[in-house]
């Protein structure tokens, strides 16, 4: 199937209390590794591309083209979303939409709420008119975000209600104690506040910084309301460790496909484990009958762009 949007995978996940994993693409090598894992588990999957890596990867169009072909050739039976992660400006989000990303996140979490809502709305209008889904963020995920180290700001439930209602986003990243990058100490997710937010709004919720959260905490967080979980650090560390180990145990081998192949395998293993942990294994079949939101239905019936 062609690339899908968040609207086609998240409402179904919310209904059945599992989460669709977003795995970040750090290099082209990551794309087949992630797809291979999702196919093995027959799971829906989201390929996340951080705005700050877009130029490194050759620009929006190169990413779209490579993804489309790899999905067509190797993952035609599972729903795959190509999502811009932490879009920095309205213009960058629009450029991703124009290039063929099926979903974009605008990160206005550092802005005053009114400004965050206004800019998010502008992107929603543009994206929805072109059949593309949008994620926004409320509160602040701790750790390193786009090179800036920041503390955790727990999302305010009333702000979440306003953001969801006034912007009509398709997914809302609600920061409730998770951290980007490796954790130092025990992560402290505010489960009570999570239940409150999940009760108040229909919009599927997103957990950023899904690496290193203990399995039982993760599963509780998913049960209570997170339908999309972003994973980046854990795959990168698995990649680094595998490559390091391969080089030190095989100093005579210089062929990149063996060296990087060890890393690729480690990424795939990590992704596969996460998919199972999130309860998303075997969930690709749900999309035979295509659960979709109204926005996407409307767009599909009229020619795109
Ligand atoms: Zn994030």
Boltz pocket constraint, residues with backbone or C-beta under 6 A from the ligand:
constraints:
  - pocket:
      binder: B
      contacts: [[A, 86], [A, 141], [A, 180], [A, 208], [A, 209], [A, 230]]
      max_distance: 6.0
